[in-house]
Amino acid sequence: MSHLLASQAPDLEAPETAAQAVQAYGLDWPVGLAPVQALVGSGGQVPPRLVKTARALVRLDTNEPLSIVGRRYRPIQNAEAFGLFDSVLVKFGASYEGAGSLDGGRRVWIQAKLPGGMWITKDDEVEKYLLLSMLHGGGSLQVLETPIRVWCRNTLLRALREGQHRAIRICHRGDLEAQVEKAECLLECSLRSFEQFEAQARAFAGRMMRKEALDAYFKTLVPDPKEGDPGRAILTREALARFFETGKGNSLPSVRGSLWAALNGVVEWVDYVRPTRTEDGDPDAGRWKSAQFGTGAALKSRAWSEALGLLQ
């Protein structure tokens, strides 16, 4: 399974705990450790040798290795990791609404919705979500704010500018319960960041874009290559200009022609159109992965940063 969204499981009630969520969304598979052997020499003449300083972290339902870890590494199960946030999310009135995995299970994620929407204009609402993710063998839990625009379910990822406080570093030899207080502080930072997001988004909606400024904005995001044919970049900028005009929600009177429409045009293109590599043979899954964790996410964050620069 590459990924699974809540909308793909409409008959499920909202899980109340991380343990229920990982079961509901197919993440209730265990991970464990296995010996690592190295092939030395050539031609199969020398038998494999045990690597004493490392072990393989393995997904036990498929026996697929996820990563190579040190001898002192302690595996953390999906429900155990995300369970850090159970009591914290209850405190803030949040609920789990989706979960999934990428790269054969190496990255797992779970999405939580916070109560209360943000009205950027009188017509345009954005909902507040948190995306919690972990790399098996990668050593940390991360939290990304992922405001989602109601009109088209665009994921307005905004995470890189203050990025370092969005990681809970987990010692795989220690007690996870000791991290709960840190998780609470992390979510409180995220809630404050949503307030900043709302103020900035409203400023974007109040900034009208002349054609020259719009063209310059898109060219900053998708510049011509230093060498070679600029045709692909030109076509991409033309597509962004179309989404600025015709993207979902961008024809609203309170949004049309604004920097907010330009930003959302970029986000809609990244989320639904931008060509990406397939993930397990599924181009939509590949695009989702890129939009949340890869080059698509980076482009959306850069679009936000460049939009902030236009306000100055």
Secondary structure as the mmCIF struct_conf table of DSSP 4:
data_model
#
loop_
_struct_conf.conf_type_id
_struct_conf.id
_struct_conf.beg_label_comp_id
_struct_conf.beg_label_asym_id
_struct_conf.beg_label_seq_id
_struct_conf.end_label_comp_id
_struct_conf.end_label_asym_id
_struct_conf.end_label_seq_id
HELX_RH_3T_P HELX_RH_3T_P1 ALA A 6 GLN A 8
TURN_TY1_P TURN_TY1_P1 PRO A 10 ASP A 11
BEND BEND1 LEU A 12 LEU A 12
HELX_LH_PP_P HELX_LH_PP_P1 GLU A 13 PRO A 15
BEND BEND2 GLU A 16 THR A 17
HELX_RH_AL_P HELX_RH_AL_P1 ALA A 18 ALA A 24
TURN_TY1_P TURN_TY1_P2 TYR A 25 GLY A 26
STRN STRN1 VAL A 31 ALA A 38
BEND BEND3 GLY A 41 SER A 42
TURN_TY1_P TURN_TY1_P3 GLY A 43 GLY A 44
BEND BEND4 VAL A 46 VAL A 46
STRN STRN2 ARG A 49 ARG A 59
TURN_TY1_P TURN_TY1_P4 LEU A 60 ASN A 63
STRN STRN3 GLU A 64 GLY A 70
TURN_TY1_P TURN_TY1_P5 ARG A 71 ARG A 72
HELX_RH_AL_P HELX_RH_AL_P2 ASN A 78 PHE A 82
HELX_RH_3T_P HELX_RH_3T_P2 GLY A 83 PHE A 85
HELX_RH_AL_P HELX_RH_AL_P3 ASP A 86 PHE A 92
TURN_TY1_P TURN_TY1_P6 GLY A 93 GLY A 93
STRN STRN4 SER A 95 LEU A 102
HELX_RH_3T_P HELX_RH_3T_P3 ASP A 103 GLY A 105
TURN_TY1_P TURN_TY1_P7 ARG A 106 ARG A 106
STRN STRN5 ARG A 107 TRP A 119
BEND BEND5 ILE A 120 ASP A 123
STRN STRN6 GLU A 125 LEU A 135
TURN_TY1_P TURN_TY1_P8 HIS A 136 GLY A 138
STRN STRN7 SER A 140 GLU A 145
STRN STRN8 ILE A 148 ARG A 149
TURN_TY1_P TURN_TY1_P9 VAL A 150 ARG A 153
STRN STRN9 ASN A 154 THR A 155
BEND BEND6 LEU A 160 LEU A 160
TURN_TY1_P TURN_TY1_P10 ARG A 161 GLU A 162
HELX_RH_3T_P HELX_RH_3T_P4 GLY A 163 ARG A 166
STRN STRN10 ALA A 167 ARG A 169
TURN_TY1_P TURN_TY1_P11 HIS A 172 ARG A 173
BEND BEND7 GLY A 174 GLY A 174
HELX_RH_3T_P HELX_RH_3T_P5 LEU A 176 GLN A 179
HELX_RH_AL_P HELX_RH_AL_P4 VAL A 180 ALA A 205
TURN_TY1_P TURN_TY1_P12 GLY A 206 GLY A 206
STRN STRN11 MET A 208 MET A 208
HELX_RH_AL_P HELX_RH_AL_P5 LYS A 211 LEU A 221
BEND BEND8 VAL A 222 VAL A 222
HELX_LH_PP_P HELX_LH_PP_P2 PRO A 223 PRO A 225
BEND BEND9 LYS A 226 GLY A 228
HELX_RH_AL_P HELX_RH_AL_P6 GLY A 231 THR A 246
BEND BEND10 GLY A 247 GLY A 247
TURN_TY1_P TURN_TY1_P13 LYS A 248 SER A 251
BEND BEND11 LEU A 252 LEU A 252
TURN_TY1_P TURN_TY1_P14 PRO A 253 GLY A 257
STRN STRN12 SER A 258 SER A 258
HELX_RH_AL_P HELX_RH_AL_P7 LEU A 259 TYR A 272
TURN_TY1_P TURN_TY1_P15 VAL A 273 VAL A 273
BEND BEND12 ARG A 274 ARG A 274
STRN STRN13 GLU A 279 GLU A 279
TURN_TY1_P TURN_TY1_P16 ASP A 280 GLY A 281
STRN STRN14 ASP A 282 ASP A 282
HELX_RH_AL_P HELX_RH_AL_P8 PRO A 283 PHE A 293
BEND BEND13 GLY A 294 GLY A 294
HELX_RH_AL_P HELX_RH_AL_P9 THR A 295 LEU A 311
#
